[in-house]
Amino acid sequence: MKISAREKRFLIIGGIAILLFVLIRWGVGPAISGQQGVQDRLALKRELLERYQRILEEKRLDEKRLKALQEVYAGMQKRLFSAEKPGVVTSELQAILQKLAQASGVEVRTVRFLPPKKMEVFTRIAVELNFGATVRDLKEFLYRIEAHERLLLIPRMVIVAGSTPLAQVTMEVAGFTPLVEESAEGQRAGAPRRGV
């Protein structure tokens, strides 16, 4: 069988076309799609890296915030009364208030001890004071209570002004101690028992 020159050209062009098709289909195509897959994986890994870097930065910020909160907590602990028994704290609170009242020119007439109130992490110890004071003396007394080294709050205050320059004041002042857990036997939790 003789192949003419024209058929030879068609066969060569057909062979080249088939060869190109095979190269593109199984050679260049997978290489390109493989390259695309590598780029997709690289983009995904970049996103993961950025996410982990954000998480790491947030962790650093959280650690800074925690340290700041611990410092504030330590500062607040210094402002609490340290005695474990409410009676001792009440006596200390009364002495502080008497000293502040004298320094402010306020004469306390009566002091009433209020029962301790357990809160979430503190025990609130409060006393109620009744006294007469001028507005200036009352302002000075309130300032001294606010500025005292112990954490003192005034949850309730009633002022009755009359025709005299002295206003009649009833004020509740509260101080705080750390909450001391007690067991069913009335002892501090973790305290050694005596006489066992």
VOPAGU-2260 file (C-alpha; in pm, 1 decimal, decimal comma):
REM VOPAGU-2260
SITE   aa  ch    i         X         Y         Z
SITE  MET   A    0       0,0       0,0       0,0
SITE  LYS   A    1     129,8     319,8    -108,3
SITE  ILE   A    2      59,3     632,3      88,0
SITE  SER   A    3      42,1     951,4     -98,9
SITE  ALA   A    4     216,3    1263,9      15,4
SITE  ARG   A    5    -114,3    1418,8     109,0
SITE  GLU   A    6    -212,2    1123,1     329,8
SITE  LYS   A    7     134,4    1128,3     482,6
SITE  ARG   A    8      81,8    1486,3     586,8
SITE  PHE   A    9    -257,8    1403,2     736,8
SITE  LEU   A   10    -108,4    1109,7     927,6
SITE  ILE   A   11     180,1    1323,6    1057,0
SITE  ILE   A   12     -57,0    1604,8    1155,9
SITE  GLY   A   13    -296,3    1349,3    1312,9
SITE  GLY   A   14      -8,1    1184,7    1501,4
SITE  ILE   A   15     115,5    1521,2    1624,5
SITE  ALA   A   16    -242,2    1610,9    1730,5
SITE  ILE   A   17    -280,5    1282,2    1919,4
SITE  LEU   A   18      62,0    1328,7    2076,6
SITE  LEU   A   19     -28,0    1684,5    2180,6
SITE  PHE   A   20    -361,2    1565,5    2318,2
SITE  VAL   A   21    -189,9    1293,3    2524,5
SITE  LEU   A   22      76,0    1535,5    2649,4
SITE  ILE   A   23    -182,4    1795,5    2748,0
SITE  ARG   A   24    -425,4    1545,8    2894,9
SITE  TRP   A   25    -181,7    1338,1    3101,7
SITE  GLY   A   26     127,6    1556,2    3120,0
SITE  VAL   A   27      61,7    1928,8    3126,7
SITE  GLY   A   28    -295,1    1911,6    3268,8
SITE  PRO   A   29    -200,0    1722,4    3585,7
SITE  ALA   A   30     105,2    1945,2    3629,2
SITE  ILE   A   31    -112,3    2256,5    3609,8
SITE  SER   A   32    -383,0    2112,3    3835,2
SITE  GLY   A   33    -110,6    1990,9    4072,3
SITE  GLN   A   34      31,2    2341,8    4080,7
SITE  GLN   A   35    -317,3    2477,0    4153,3
SITE  GLY   A   36    -357,3    2222,3    4433,8
SITE  VAL   A   37     -24,2    2331,9    4581,6
SITE  GLN   A   38    -137,4    2695,2    4564,9
SITE  ASP   A   39    -469,5    2606,0    4730,5
SITE  ARG   A   40    -293,0    2416,1    5010,3
SITE  LEU   A   41     -47,2    2703,8    5051,1
SITE  ALA   A   42    -334,7    2954,3    5081,5
SITE  LEU   A   43    -506,0    2731,5    5338,1
SITE  LYS   A   44    -184,8    2702,6    5539,7
SITE  ARG   A   45    -142,0    3082,0    5526,9
SITE  GLU   A   46    -493,9    3124,1    5665,6
SITE  LEU   A   47    -419,1    2872,8    5942,9
SITE  LEU   A   48     -94,4    3050,3    6024,5
SITE  GLU   A   49    -271,7    3387,9    6045,4
SITE  ARG   A   50    -541,0    3235,9    6267,3
SITE  TYR   A   51    -281,6    3083,4    6500,8
SITE  GLN   A   52     -93,8    3414,0    6512,7
SITE  ARG   A   53    -417,5    3594,7    6608,4
SITE  ILE   A   54    -486,1    3334,7    6877,0
SITE  LEU   A   55    -131,8    3372,0    7008,2
SITE  GLU   A   56    -166,4    3751,0    7017,5
SITE  GLU   A   57    -500,9    3719,8    7197,0
SITE  LYS   A   58    -336,8    3486,7    7447,3
SITE  ARG   A   59     -64,5    3745,4    7512,4
SITE  LEU   A   60    -329,2    4015,1    7562,4
SITE  ASP   A   61    -528,0    3786,7    7793,1
SITE  GLU   A   62    -214,9    3717,6    7997,2
SITE  LYS   A   63    -153,3    4093,3    8029,8
SITE  ARG   A   64    -515,9    4147,1    8134,5
SITE  LEU   A   65    -492,6    3863,6    8385,6
SITE  LYS   A   66    -176,3    4010,3    8534,4
SITE  ALA   A   67    -341,1    4353,0    8561,7
SITE  LEU   A   68    -648,8    4199,0    8725,8
SITE  GLN   A   69    -430,1    4005,8    8969,1
SITE  GLU   A   70    -255,8    4331,3    9063,6
SITE  VAL   A   71    -592,0    4501,5    9117,8
SITE  TYR   A   72    -709,5    4203,0    9322,1
SITE  ALA   A   73    -393,6    4212,1    9535,6
SITE  GLY   A   74    -447,3    4585,3    9589,7
SITE  MET   A   75    -807,7    4523,6    9689,9
SITE  GLN   A   76    -703,9    4244,9    9926,9
SITE  LYS   A   77    -483,1    4496,6   10109,1
SITE  ARG   A   78    -785,8    4720,8   10159,3
SITE  LEU   A   79    -994,3    4445,3   10322,0
SITE  PHE   A   80   -1003,6    4383,3   10693,2
SITE  SER   A   81    -791,7    4082,7   10778,2
SITE  ALA   A   82    -951,3    3951,1   11098,3
SITE  GLU   A   83   -1150,2    3631,2   11058,1
SITE  LYS   A   84   -1402,4    3694,0   11335,0
SITE  PRO   A   85   -1675,6    3948,2   11259,3
SITE  GLY   A   86   -1669,6    4080,6   11615,4
SITE  VAL   A   87   -1304,4    4180,7   11584,9
SITE  VAL   A   88   -1368,0    4349,3   11250,7
SITE  THR   A   89   -1671,3    4532,0   11390,2
SITE  SER   A   90   -1462,6    4667,5   11678,8
SITE  GLU   A   91   -1187,5    4774,2   11439,7
SITE  LEU   A   92   -1443,6    4939,4   11209,5
SITE  GLN   A   93   -1600,2    5124,0   11504,2
SITE  ALA   A   94   -1257,7    5250,7   11619,0
SITE  ILE   A   95   -1173,9    5372,5   11266,3
SITE  LEU   A   96   -1507,8    5553,3   11235,2
SITE  GLN   A   97   -1470,5    5715,2   11579,0
SITE  LYS   A   98   -1123,4    5840,3   11483,3
SITE  LEU   A   99   -1246,8    5973,6   11146,6
SITE  ALA   A  100   -1547,5    6138,9   11312,0
SITE  GLN   A  101   -1328,6    6315,3   11570,2
SITE  ALA   A  102   -1088,6    6433,9   11300,0
SITE  SER   A  103   -1387,2    6573,3   11105,1
SITE  GLY   A  104   -1549,4    6747,3   11402,1
SITE  VAL   A  105   -1844,6    6506,8   11411,2
SITE  GLU   A  106   -1973,2    6378,8   11744,3
SITE  VAL   A  107   -2121,5    6030,5   11714,3
SITE  ARG   A  108   -2418,5    5982,5   11947,5
SITE  THR   A  109   -2498,4    5615,5   11893,9
SITE  VAL   A  110   -2339,0    5318,8   11721,8
SITE  ARG   A  111   -2538,4    5008,7   11634,7
SITE  PHE   A  112   -2370,5    4690,6   11514,1
SITE  LEU   A  113   -2543,6    4524,7   11222,2
SITE  PRO   A  114   -2522,6    4149,2   11160,8
SITE  PRO   A  115   -2250,7    4033,9   10918,8
SITE  LYS   A  116   -2372,0    3951,0   10569,9
SITE  LYS   A  117   -2200,3    3685,2   10360,6
SITE  MET   A  118   -2162,9    3780,3    9997,4
SITE  GLU   A  119   -2005,5    3585,4    9710,7
SITE  VAL   A  120   -1641,1    3615,3    9816,0
SITE  PHE   A  121   -1661,8    3865,8   10102,5
SITE  THR   A  122   -1824,4    3906,3   10438,0
SITE  ARG   A  123   -1977,5    4249,6   10480,1
SITE  ILE   A  124   -1943,2    4395,9   10829,1
SITE  ALA   A  125   -2153,0    4707,3   10894,3
SITE  VAL   A  126   -2227,1    4955,3   11170,3
SITE  GLU   A  127   -2494,5    5222,8   11186,7
SITE  LEU   A  128   -2398,3    5565,4   11319,6
SITE  ASN   A  129   -2629,9    5842,5   11441,3
SITE  PHE   A  130   -2482,7    6189,7   11475,5
SITE  GLY   A  131   -2538,9    6557,9   11421,4
SITE  ALA   A  132   -2310,4    6754,3   11192,5
SITE  THR   A  133   -2284,7    7071,1   10988,9
SITE  VAL   A  134   -2271,9    7030,5   10613,3
SITE  ARG   A  135   -1898,1    7109,5   10611,8
SITE  ASP   A  136   -1823,9    6854,8   10887,3
SITE  LEU   A  137   -2038,3    6592,3   10713,3
SITE  LYS   A  138   -1854,6    6654,7   10384,8
SITE  GLU   A  139   -1519,6    6617,1   10561,7
SITE  PHE   A  140   -1636,0    6297,1   10734,5
SITE  LEU   A  141   -1757,0    6147,2   10406,4
SITE  TYR   A  142   -1429,1    6237,1   10237,8
SITE  ARG   A  143   -1226,6    6071,9   10514,2
SITE  ILE   A  144   -1437,5    5755,5   10489,7
SITE  GLU   A  145   -1390,4    5746,8   10111,5
SITE  ALA   A  146   -1015,1    5811,6   10131,8
SITE  HIS   A  147    -941,9    5563,3   10412,0
SITE  GLU   A  148    -689,5    5286,3   10345,0
SITE  ARG   A  149    -953,9    5024,3   10420,7
SITE  LEU   A  150   -1237,2    4963,2   10176,1
SITE  LEU   A  151   -1530,6    5139,4   10340,7
SITE  LEU   A  152   -1867,2    5190,6   10172,1
SITE  ILE   A  153   -2176,5    5381,7   10273,7
SITE  PRO   A  154   -2472,2    5170,3   10155,5
SITE  ARG   A  155   -2732,9    5387,4   10331,7
SITE  MET   A  156   -2746,3    5741,8   10461,7
SITE  VAL   A  157   -3040,3    5951,1   10581,3
SITE  ILE   A  158   -2997,9    6324,4   10643,2
SITE  VAL   A  159   -3267,0    6520,6   10822,8
SITE  ALA   A  160   -3213,6    6895,9   10814,4
SITE  GLY   A  161   -3403,8    7116,8   11051,5
SITE  SER   A  162   -3394,1    7478,9   11154,4
SITE  THR   A  163   -3065,3    7432,1   11340,2
SITE  PRO   A  164   -2729,4    7438,5   11161,1
SITE  LEU   A  165   -2676,0    7074,5   11257,4
SITE  ALA   A  166   -2827,9    6806,3   11035,4
SITE  GLN   A  167   -2926,3    6477,7   11196,5
SITE  VAL   A  168   -2756,2    6193,8   11010,1
SITE  THR   A  169   -2812,3    5819,2   11022,3
SITE  MET   A  170   -2543,8    5641,4   10823,0
SITE  GLU   A  171   -2456,4    5279,9   10761,5
SITE  VAL   A  172   -2086,5    5218,8   10696,1
SITE  ALA   A  173   -1965,2    4879,1   10574,1
SITE  GLY   A  174   -1623,5    4717,3   10562,0
SITE  PHE   A  175   -1530,6    4384,6   10408,0
SITE  THR   A  176   -1331,1    4074,9   10496,3
SITE  PRO   A  177   -1248,8    3775,5   10277,8
SITE  LEU   A  178   -1515,7    3510,5   10312,1
SITE  VAL   A  179   -1409,7    3236,2   10554,6
SITE  GLU   A  180   -1586,2    2907,9   10487,2
SITE  GLU   A  181   -1697,3    2718,1   10794,8
SITE  SER   A  182   -1765,9    2346,4   10812,7
SITE  ALA   A  183   -2077,2    2195,5   10967,2
SITE  GLU   A  184   -1895,9    2168,0   11301,4
SITE  GLY   A  185   -1841,2    2544,1   11312,8
SITE  GLN   A  186   -1468,1    2536,1   11241,7
SITE  ARG   A  187   -1287,2    2700,7   10956,8
SITE  ALA   A  188   -1251,4    2466,7   10662,8
SITE  GLY   A  189    -901,3    2329,6   10662,7
SITE  ALA   A  190    -830,2    2428,0   11024,1
SITE  PRO   A  191    -694,6    2155,2   11251,9
SITE  ARG   A  192    -936,5    2019,2   11508,2
SITE  ARG   A  193    -851,7    2045,9   11872,4
SITE  GLY   A  194    -915,9    1781,0   12133,5
SITE  VAL   A  195    -963,1    1496,1   11888,1
